[in-house]
Amino acid sequence: MTILSNMQDKNCIFCQITTKNIPAEIIKETDTLLIFKDKNPSATTHWLIVPKEHINDLTNLSNDLLVQIKDEALLLAKEHSFNGFRLSNNFGEAAMIPHLHFHFLAGIDKTRQI
């Protein structure tokens, strides 16, 4: 069992997932990010790109980490031969979990309603 560091929130479910105290279906892991399947998918492929460090929202996100997230999303698309994807972030009251994360969605129906 992994212990949460001082860069994490013991009450945050994503901190507990990134430290592997709560299981998740992991797609990929880097030094700073964990990418895992969303438990309630909104597309054929719905993964979450989550910083390992507890960051509340975009206001606390460094440009360096934002570039890492973008690069990983592009790499995921290439590695899995996705012709397109959506990368989204919910902010403030729109976020169900107050730990910065991006939804990576692929296999989205082109005829969907916007």
N, CA, C and O atoms as a GROMACS GRO file, in nm:
protein
  456
    1MET      N    1   0.084  -0.118   0.000
    1MET     CA    2   0.000   0.000   0.000
    1MET      C    3   0.089   0.124   0.000
    1MET      O    4   0.186   0.133   0.076
    2THR      N    5   0.055   0.219  -0.085
    2THR     CA    6   0.132   0.343  -0.097
    2THR      C    7   0.076   0.448  -0.002
    2THR      O    8  -0.045   0.458   0.017
    3ILE      N    9   0.165   0.525   0.056
    3ILE     CA   10   0.123   0.633   0.147
    3ILE      C   11   0.116   0.763   0.067
    3ILE      O   12   0.203   0.788  -0.017
    4LEU      N   13   0.016   0.845   0.092
    4LEU     CA   14   0.003   0.972   0.023
    4LEU      C   15   0.111   1.069   0.068
    4LEU      O   16   0.142   1.077   0.187
    5SER      N   17   0.168   1.141  -0.027
    5SER     CA   18   0.270   1.240   0.008
    5SER      C   19   0.204   1.372   0.045
    5SER      O   20   0.082   1.385   0.037
    6ASN      N   21   0.286   1.470   0.086
    6ASN     CA   22   0.230   1.600   0.123
    6ASN      C   23   0.185   1.679   0.000
    6ASN      O   24   0.129   1.788   0.014
    7MET      N   25   0.209   1.627  -0.120
    7MET     CA   26   0.164   1.691  -0.243
    7MET      C   27   0.025   1.639  -0.284
    7MET      O   28  -0.022   1.666  -0.394
    8GLN      N   29  -0.039   1.564  -0.193
    8GLN     CA   30  -0.167   1.504  -0.222
    8GLN      C   31  -0.266   1.530  -0.109
    8GLN      O   32  -0.229   1.570   0.002
    9ASP      N   33  -0.391   1.506  -0.140
    9ASP     CA   34  -0.499   1.528  -0.044
    9ASP      C   35  -0.555   1.391  -0.005
    9ASP      O   36  -0.606   1.318  -0.091
   10LYS      N   37  -0.545   1.356   0.122
   10LYS     CA   38  -0.588   1.223   0.166
   10LYS      C   39  -0.738   1.198   0.144
   10LYS      O   40  -0.781   1.083   0.142
   11ASN      N   41  -0.816   1.304   0.127
   11ASN     CA   42  -0.960   1.289   0.104
   11ASN      C   43  -0.997   1.288  -0.044
   11ASN      O   44  -1.115   1.277  -0.078
   12CYS      N   45  -0.898   1.299  -0.131
   12CYS     CA   46  -0.923   1.307  -0.275
   12CYS      C   47  -0.915   1.168  -0.338
   12CYS      O   48  -0.814   1.098  -0.324
   13ILE      N   49  -1.020   1.129  -0.408
   13ILE     CA   50  -1.022   0.997  -0.471
   13ILE      C   51  -0.915   0.984  -0.578
   13ILE      O   52  -0.856   0.877  -0.594
   14PHE      N   53  -0.887   1.091  -0.652
   14PHE     CA   54  -0.784   1.082  -0.756
   14PHE      C   55  -0.644   1.071  -0.694
   14PHE      O   56  -0.559   1.003  -0.750
   15CYS      N   57  -0.620   1.136  -0.582
   15CYS     CA   58  -0.491   1.118  -0.513
   15CYS      C   59  -0.476   0.972  -0.469
   15CYS      O   60  -0.368   0.915  -0.478
   16GLN      N   61  -0.585   0.914  -0.422
   16GLN     CA   62  -0.580   0.774  -0.379
   16GLN      C   63  -0.560   0.679  -0.497
   16GLN      O   64  -0.497   0.574  -0.482
   17ILE      N   65  -0.614   0.716  -0.613
   17ILE     CA   66  -0.593   0.634  -0.734
   17ILE      C   67  -0.450   0.649  -0.784
   17ILE      O   68  -0.386   0.549  -0.819
   18THR      N   69  -0.398   0.772  -0.787
   18THR     CA   70  -0.262   0.792  -0.840
   18THR      C   71  -0.156   0.727  -0.752
   18THR      O   72  -0.048   0.692  -0.801
   19THR      N   73  -0.185   0.710  -0.624
   19THR     CA   74  -0.091   0.641  -0.534
   19THR      C   75  -0.123   0.492  -0.525
   19THR      O   76  -0.058   0.418  -0.451
   20LYS      N   77  -0.225   0.450  -0.600
   20LYS     CA   78  -0.265   0.309  -0.609
   20LYS      C   79  -0.320   0.254  -0.480
   20LYS      O   80  -0.313   0.133  -0.455
   21ASN      N   81  -0.375   0.341  -0.396
   21ASN     CA   82  -0.448   0.297  -0.277
   21ASN      C   83  -0.589   0.254  -0.314
   21ASN      O   84  -0.653   0.178  -0.241
   22ILE      N   85  -0.638   0.303  -0.428
   22ILE     CA   86  -0.766   0.261  -0.485
   22ILE      C   87  -0.735   0.209  -0.625
   22ILE      O   88  -0.667   0.278  -0.701
   23PRO      N   89  -0.784   0.090  -0.660
   23PRO     CA   90  -0.752   0.035  -0.792
   23PRO      C   91  -0.822   0.109  -0.905
   23PRO      O   92  -0.931   0.164  -0.889
   24ALA      N   93  -0.756   0.108  -1.020
   24ALA     CA   94  -0.811   0.164  -1.142
   24ALA      C   95  -0.752   0.087  -1.259
   24ALA      O   96  -0.646   0.025  -1.246
   25GLU      N   97  -0.820   0.090  -1.371
   25GLU     CA   98  -0.768   0.024  -1.491
   25GLU      C   99  -0.673   0.122  -1.560
   25GLU      O  100  -0.716   0.208  -1.637
   26ILE      N  101  -0.545   0.107  -1.532
   26ILE     CA  102  -0.443   0.201  -1.579
   26ILE      C  103  -0.408   0.174  -1.725
   26ILE      O  104  -0.383   0.061  -1.765
   27ILE      N  105  -0.407   0.282  -1.802
   27ILE     CA  106  -0.370   0.277  -1.943
   27ILE      C  107  -0.222   0.306  -1.958
   27ILE      O  108  -0.152   0.240  -2.035
   28LYS      N  109  -0.174   0.407  -1.884
   28LYS     CA  110  -0.035   0.451  -1.895
   28LYS      C  111   0.001   0.532  -1.772
   28LYS      O  112  -0.084   0.592  -1.707
   29GLU      N  113   0.132   0.531  -1.741
   29GLU     CA  114   0.181   0.609  -1.628
   29GLU      C  115   0.313   0.674  -1.666
   29GLU      O  116   0.398   0.612  -1.729
   30THR      N  117   0.329   0.801  -1.626
   30THR     CA  118   0.456   0.871  -1.641
   30THR      C  119   0.499   0.915  -1.501
   30THR      O  120   0.434   0.882  -1.402
   31ASP      N  121   0.608   0.988  -1.494
   31ASP     CA  122   0.654   1.038  -1.364
   31ASP      C  123   0.553   1.133  -1.301
   31ASP      O  124   0.543   1.140  -1.178
   32THR      N  125   0.478   1.205  -1.383
   32THR     CA  126   0.388   1.310  -1.331
   32THR      C  127   0.240   1.284  -1.355
   32THR      O  128   0.156   1.351  -1.296
   33LEU      N  129   0.206   1.187  -1.441
   33LEU     CA  130   0.067   1.165  -1.480
   33LEU      C  131   0.027   1.019  -1.466
   33LEU      O  132   0.109   0.928  -1.480
   34LEU      N  133  -0.102   0.998  -1.440
   34LEU     CA  134  -0.160   0.864  -1.446
   34LEU      C  135  -0.279   0.873  -1.540
   34LEU      O  136  -0.362   0.964  -1.529
   35ILE      N  137  -0.288   0.780  -1.632
   35ILE     CA  138  -0.397   0.777  -1.729
   35ILE      C  139  -0.472   0.646  -1.706
   35ILE      O  140  -0.414   0.538  -1.713
   36PHE      N  141  -0.601   0.658  -1.680
   36PHE     CA  142  -0.680   0.539  -1.651
   36PHE      C  143  -0.821   0.553  -1.707
   36PHE      O  144  -0.867   0.662  -1.739
   37LYS      N  145  -0.889   0.437  -1.719
   37LYS     CA  146  -1.024   0.434  -1.775
   37LYS      C  147  -1.124   0.502  -1.680
   37LYS      O  148  -1.118   0.484  -1.559
   38ASP      N  149  -1.214   0.579  -1.739
   38ASP     CA  150  -1.324   0.639  -1.664
   38ASP      C  151  -1.424   0.529  -1.630
   38ASP      O  152  -1.456   0.447  -1.716
   39LYS      N  153  -1.472   0.527  -1.507
   39LYS     CA  154  -1.568   0.424  -1.465
   39LYS      C  155  -1.706   0.442  -1.528
   39LYS      O  156  -1.785   0.347  -1.535
   40ASN      N  157  -1.735   0.564  -1.574
   40ASN     CA  158  -1.864   0.593  -1.638
   40ASN      C  159  -1.836   0.656  -1.774
   40ASN      O  160  -1.854   0.777  -1.791
   41PRO      N  161  -1.794   0.575  -1.873
   41PRO     CA  162  -1.751   0.630  -2.001
   41PRO      C  163  -1.862   0.700  -2.079
   41PRO      O  164  -1.977   0.658  -2.078
   42SER      N  165  -1.821   0.807  -2.148
   42SER     CA  166  -1.912   0.883  -2.234
   42SER      C  167  -1.881   0.861  -2.382
   42SER      O  168  -1.943   0.922  -2.468
   43ALA      N  169  -1.784   0.774  -2.410
   43ALA     CA  170  -1.746   0.742  -2.548
   43ALA      C  171  -1.686   0.602  -2.547
   43ALA      O  172  -1.660   0.545  -2.441
   44THR      N  173  -1.664   0.548  -2.666
   44THR     CA  174  -1.603   0.416  -2.678
   44THR      C  175  -1.473   0.409  -2.599
   44THR      O  176  -1.448   0.312  -2.528
   45THR      N  177  -1.390   0.513  -2.611
   45THR     CA  178  -1.269   0.526  -2.532
   45THR      C  179  -1.284   0.651  -2.447
   45THR      O  180  -1.299   0.761  -2.500
   46HIS      N  181  -1.281   0.634  -2.317
   46HIS     CA  182  -1.293   0.748  -2.225
   46HIS      C  183  -1.193   0.725  -2.113
   46HIS      O  184  -1.215   0.645  -2.022
   47TRP      N  185  -1.082   0.799  -2.122
   47TRP     CA  186  -0.976   0.787  -2.024
   47TRP      C  187  -0.960   0.919  -1.951
   47TRP      O  188  -0.997   1.024  -2.003
   48LEU      N  189  -0.905   0.914  -1.833
   48LEU     CA  190  -0.876   1.034  -1.755
   48LEU      C  191  -0.725   1.052  -1.747
   48LEU      O  192  -0.652   0.958  -1.715
   49ILE      N  193  -0.679   1.173  -1.777
   49ILE     CA  194  -0.539   1.209  -1.764
   49ILE      C  195  -0.529   1.293  -1.637
   49ILE      O  196  -0.580   1.404  -1.631
   50VAL      N  197  -0.462   1.238  -1.536
   50VAL     CA  198  -0.464   1.296  -1.402
   50VAL      C  199  -0.322   1.321  -1.352
   50VAL      O  200  -0.241   1.228  -1.351
   51PRO      N  201  -0.290   1.444  -1.312
   51PRO     CA  202  -0.159   1.468  -1.249
   51PRO      C  203  -0.150   1.390  -1.118
   51PRO      O  204  -0.248   1.378  -1.045
   52LYS      N  205  -0.032   1.338  -1.089
   52LYS     CA  206  -0.013   1.266  -0.963
   52LYS      C  207  -0.014   1.362  -0.845
   52LYS      O  208  -0.057   1.326  -0.735
   53GLU      N  209   0.031   1.482  -0.868
   53GLU     CA  210   0.027   1.586  -0.764
   53GLU      C  211  -0.115   1.640  -0.754
   53GLU      O  212  -0.182   1.657  -0.856
   54HIS      N  213  -0.161   1.666  -0.633
   54HIS     CA  214  -0.295   1.723  -0.618
   54HIS      C  215  -0.294   1.870  -0.662
   54HIS      O  216  -0.230   1.955  -0.601
   55ILE      N  217  -0.365   1.895  -0.770
   55ILE     CA  218  -0.381   2.031  -0.823
   55ILE      C  219  -0.532   2.052  -0.834
   55ILE      O  220  -0.601   1.974  -0.899
   56ASN      N  221  -0.582   2.156  -0.771
   56ASN     CA  222  -0.728   2.175  -0.768
   56ASN      C  223  -0.788   2.200  -0.905
   56ASN      O  224  -0.888   2.137  -0.941
   57ASP      N  225  -0.728   2.290  -0.982
   57ASP     CA  226  -0.789   2.326  -1.110
   57ASP      C  227  -0.689   2.399  -1.199
   57ASP      O  228  -0.571   2.410  -1.164
   58LEU      N  229  -0.735   2.447  -1.311
   58LEU     CA  230  -0.649   2.513  -1.409
   58LEU      C  231  -0.574   2.634  -1.354
   58LEU      O  232  -0.467   2.668  -1.403
   59THR      N  233  -0.630   2.699  -1.253
   59THR     CA  234  -0.564   2.818  -1.200
   59THR      C  235  -0.430   2.785  -1.134
   59THR      O  236  -0.346   2.873  -1.117
   60ASN      N  237  -0.411   2.658  -1.097
   60ASN     CA  238  -0.288   2.615  -1.030
   60ASN      C  239  -0.200   2.526  -1.119
   60ASN      O  240  -0.104   2.467  -1.071
   61LEU      N  241  -0.234   2.518  -1.247
   61LEU     CA  242  -0.162   2.430  -1.340
   61LEU      C  243  -0.045   2.504  -1.404
   61LEU      O  244  -0.063   2.612  -1.460
   62SER      N  245   0.074   2.446  -1.397
   62SER     CA  246   0.191   2.507  -1.461
   62SER      C  247   0.184   2.484  -1.612
   62SER      O  248   0.125   2.387  -1.659
   63ASN      N  249   0.245   2.574  -1.686
   63ASN     CA  250   0.251   2.559  -1.831
   63ASN      C  251   0.323   2.431  -1.869
   63ASN      O  252   0.285   2.364  -1.966
   64ASP      N  253   0.427   2.395  -1.793
   64ASP     CA  254   0.503   2.273  -1.821
   64ASP      C  255   0.414   2.150  -1.811
   64ASP      O  256   0.420   2.062  -1.897
   65LEU      N  257   0.334   2.142  -1.706
   65LEU     CA  258   0.246   2.027  -1.690
   65LEU      C  259   0.136   2.026  -1.795
   65LEU      O  260   0.096   1.919  -1.842
   66LEU      N  261   0.088   2.142  -1.833
   66LEU     CA  262  -0.013   2.149  -1.940
   66LEU      C  263   0.045   2.094  -2.070
   66LEU      O  264  -0.024   2.021  -2.142
   67VAL      N  265   0.169   2.127  -2.101
   67VAL     CA  266   0.234   2.075  -2.221
   67VAL      C  267   0.250   1.923  -2.210
   67VAL      O  268   0.230   1.852  -2.309
   68GLN      N  269   0.285   1.873  -2.092
   68GLN     CA  270   0.297   1.728  -2.073
   68GLN      C  271   0.164   1.657  -2.098
   68GLN      O  272   0.160   1.551  -2.160
   69ILE      N  273   0.055   1.716  -2.051
   69ILE     CA  274  -0.078   1.659  -2.072
   69ILE      C  275  -0.111   1.656  -2.220
   69ILE      O  276  -0.158   1.556  -2.272
   70LYS      N  277  -0.085   1.767  -2.289
   70LYS     CA  278  -0.110   1.773  -2.433
   70LYS      C  279  -0.027   1.669  -2.507
   70LYS      O  280  -0.078   1.598  -2.593
   71ASP      N  281   0.102   1.661  -2.474
   71ASP     CA  282   0.190   1.566  -2.540
   71ASP      C  283   0.145   1.422  -2.517
   71ASP      O  284   0.149   1.340  -2.609
   72GLU      N  285   0.102   1.390  -2.397
   72GLU     CA  286   0.054   1.254  -2.368
   72GLU      C  287  -0.074   1.225  -2.445
   72GLU      O  288  -0.092   1.114  -2.494
   73ALA      N  289  -0.163   1.322  -2.457
   73ALA     CA  290  -0.287   1.302  -2.534
   73ALA      C  291  -0.254   1.273  -2.680
   73ALA      O  292  -0.312   1.182  -2.740
   74LEU      N  293  -0.162   1.349  -2.737
   74LEU     CA  294  -0.122   1.325  -2.876
   74LEU      C  295  -0.055   1.189  -2.892
   74LEU      O  296  -0.077   1.120  -2.991
   75LEU      N  297   0.027   1.152  -2.796
   75LEU     CA  298   0.095   1.022  -2.800
   75LEU      C  299  -0.005   0.907  -2.786
   75LEU      O  300   0.007   0.806  -2.855
   76LEU      N  301  -0.104   0.922  -2.698
   76LEU     CA  302  -0.208   0.820  -2.684
   76LEU      C  303  -0.281   0.800  -2.816
   76LEU      O  304  -0.306   0.686  -2.858
   77ALA      N  305  -0.316   0.910  -2.882
   77ALA     CA  306  -0.387   0.901  -3.011
   77ALA      C  307  -0.301   0.828  -3.113
   77ALA      O  308  -0.352   0.744  -3.188
   78LYS      N  309  -0.174   0.858  -3.117
   78LYS     CA  310  -0.083   0.794  -3.213
   78LYS      C  311  -0.066   0.646  -3.179
   78LYS      O  312  -0.076   0.561  -3.268
   79GLU      N  313  -0.040   0.614  -3.053
   79GLU     CA  314  -0.017   0.476  -3.010
   79GLU      C  315  -0.138   0.387  -3.033
   79GLU      O  316  -0.123   0.267  -3.058
   80HIS      N  317  -0.258   0.444  -3.024
   80HIS     CA  318  -0.380   0.366  -3.038
   80HIS      C  319  -0.450   0.388  -3.172
   80HIS      O  320  -0.562   0.342  -3.192
   81SER      N  321  -0.383   0.458  -3.263
   81SER     CA  322  -0.433   0.482  -3.399
   81SER      C  323  -0.570   0.548  -3.403
   81SER      O  324  -0.655   0.514  -3.485
   82PHE      N  325  -0.590   0.645  -3.313
   82PHE     CA  326  -0.714   0.722  -3.315
   82PHE      C  327  -0.700   0.833  -3.419
   82PHE      O  328  -0.600   0.904  -3.420
   83ASN      N  329  -0.799   0.847  -3.505
   83ASN     CA  330  -0.798   0.952  -3.606
   83ASN      C  331  -0.841   1.087  -3.551
   83ASN      O  332  -0.824   1.191  -3.615
   84GLY      N  333  -0.896   1.086  -3.433
   84GLY     CA  334  -0.940   1.208  -3.368
   84GLY      C  335  -0.976   1.179  -3.224
   84GLY      O  336  -0.999   1.064  -3.186
   85PHE      N  337  -0.980   1.283  -3.145
   85PHE     CA  338  -1.017   1.268  -3.005
   85PHE      C  339  -1.063   1.402  -2.951
   85PHE      O  340  -1.043   1.506  -3.014
   86ARG      N  341  -1.124   1.397  -2.834
   86ARG     CA  342  -1.164   1.518  -2.763
   86ARG      C  343  -1.090   1.519  -2.630
   86ARG      O  344  -1.080   1.416  -2.563
   87LEU      N  345  -1.039   1.635  -2.593
   87LEU     CA  346  -0.973   1.652  -2.465
   87LEU      C  347  -1.048   1.762  -2.392
   87LEU      O  348  -1.053   1.876  -2.439
   88SER      N  349  -1.108   1.730  -2.278
   88SER     CA  350  -1.188   1.830  -2.208
   88SER      C  351  -1.155   1.835  -2.060
   88SER      O  352  -1.107   1.739  -2.001
   89ASN      N  353  -1.183   1.952  -2.003
   89ASN     CA  354  -1.158   1.975  -1.862
   89ASN      C  355  -1.277   2.050  -1.804
   89ASN      O  356  -1.327   2.145  -1.864
   90ASN      N  357  -1.322   2.006  -1.688
   90ASN     CA  358  -1.430   2.074  -1.618
   90ASN      C  359  -1.369   2.159  -1.508
   90ASN      O  360  -1.279   2.115  -1.437
   91PHE      N  361  -1.419   2.282  -1.495
   91PHE     CA  362  -1.360   2.379  -1.403
   91PHE      C  363  -1.464   2.428  -1.304
   91PHE      O  364  -1.582   2.442  -1.338
   92GLY      N  365  -1.420   2.455  -1.182
   92GLY     CA  366  -1.511   2.512  -1.082
   92GLY      C  367  -1.622   2.416  -1.046
   92GLY      O  368  -1.598   2.298  -1.024
   93GLU      N  369  -1.742   2.468  -1.039
   93GLU     CA  370  -1.858   2.386  -1.001
   93GLU      C  371  -1.890   2.278  -1.104
   93GLU      O  372  -1.963   2.184  -1.072
   94ALA      N  373  -1.839   2.291  -1.226
   94ALA     CA  374  -1.863   2.190  -1.329
   94ALA      C  375  -1.783   2.062  -1.303
   94ALA      O  376  -1.815   1.957  -1.357
   95ALA      N  377  -1.678   2.072  -1.221
   95ALA     CA  378  -1.594   1.955  -1.192
   95ALA      C  379  -1.654   1.874  -1.079
   95ALA      O  380  -1.681   1.926  -0.971
   96MET      N  381  -1.676   1.746  -1.103
   96MET     CA  382  -1.730   1.659  -0.999
   96MET      C  383  -1.626   1.626  -0.893
   96MET      O  384  -1.659   1.608  -0.776
   97ILE      N  385  -1.499   1.619  -0.935
   97ILE     CA  386  -1.389   1.589  -0.843
   97ILE      C  387  -1.291   1.706  -0.848
   97ILE      O  388  -1.241   1.738  -0.955
   98PRO      N  389  -1.264   1.770  -0.736
   98PRO     CA  390  -1.177   1.888  -0.735
   98PRO      C  391  -1.027   1.853  -0.737
   98PRO      O  392  -0.950   1.898  -0.653
   99HIS      N  393  -0.990   1.773  -0.835
   99HIS     CA  394  -0.850   1.739  -0.863
   99HIS      C  395  -0.841   1.751  -1.015
   99HIS      O  396  -0.911   1.681  -1.088
  100LEU      N  397  -0.754   1.838  -1.061
  100LEU     CA  398  -0.742   1.863  -1.204
  100LEU      C  399  -0.733   1.732  -1.281
  100LEU      O  400  -0.655   1.644  -1.246
  101HIS      N  401  -0.812   1.720  -1.386
  101HIS     CA  402  -0.806   1.604  -1.475
  101HIS      C  403  -0.865   1.641  -1.609
  101HIS      O  404  -0.951   1.728  -1.620
  102PHE      N  405  -0.817   1.573  -1.710
  102PHE     CA  406  -0.867   1.592  -1.845
  102PHE      C  407  -0.930   1.463  -1.893
  102PHE      O  408  -0.876   1.355  -1.870
  103HIS      N  409  -1.044   1.476  -1.960
  103HIS     CA  410  -1.111   1.362  -2.020
  103HIS      C  411  -1.057   1.346  -2.161
  103HIS      O  412  -1.063   1.440  -2.241
  104PHE      N  413  -1.006   1.228  -2.192
  104PHE     CA  414  -0.960   1.194  -2.326
  104PHE      C  415  -1.065   1.101  -2.384
  104PHE      O  416  -1.083   0.989  -2.335
  105LEU      N  417  -1.135   1.147  -2.488
  105LEU     CA  418  -1.242   1.068  -2.546
  105LEU      C  419  -1.212   1.043  -2.694
  105LEU      O  420  -1.180   1.135  -2.768
  106ALA      N  421  -1.224   0.917  -2.734
  106ALA     CA  422  -1.205   0.879  -2.874
  106ALA      C  423  -1.315   0.780  -2.911
  106ALA      O  424  -1.383   0.726  -2.825
  107GLY      N  425  -1.332   0.759  -3.040
  107GLY     CA  426  -1.442   0.673  -3.084
  107GLY      C  427  -1.574   0.743  -3.066
  107GLY      O  428  -1.676   0.682  -3.033
  108ILE      N  429  -1.573   0.875  -3.090
  108ILE     CA  430  -1.692   0.957  -3.072
  108ILE      C  431  -1.772   0.956  -3.202
  108ILE      O  432  -1.716   0.976  -3.310
  109ASP      N  433  -1.901   0.935  -3.192
  109ASP     CA  434  -1.989   0.932  -3.308
  109ASP      C  435  -1.996   1.072  -3.372
  109ASP      O  436  -2.027   1.170  -3.305
  110LYS      N  437  -1.966   1.078  -3.502
  110LYS     CA  438  -1.969   1.207  -3.573
  110LYS      C  439  -2.109   1.268  -3.579
  110LYS      O  440  -2.123   1.389  -3.596
  111THR      N  441  -2.211   1.185  -3.566
  111THR     CA  442  -2.348   1.236  -3.574
  111THR      C  443  -2.404   1.277  -3.439
  111THR      O  444  -2.524   1.304  -3.426
  112ARG      N  445  -2.319   1.282  -3.338
  112ARG     CA  446  -2.363   1.316  -3.204
  112ARG      C  447  -2.419   1.459  -3.198
  112ARG      O  448  -2.389   1.541  -3.284
  113GLN      N  449  -2.499   1.485  -3.099
  113GLN     CA  450  -2.547   1.619  -3.075
  113GLN      C  451  -2.442   1.693  -2.994
  113GLN      O  452  -2.376   1.635  -2.907
  114ILE      N  453  -2.427   1.819  -3.022
  114ILE     CA  454  -2.328   1.899  -2.949
  114ILE      C  455  -2.394   1.968  -2.832
  114ILE      O  456  -2.327   2.040  -2.758
   0.00000   0.00000   0.00000
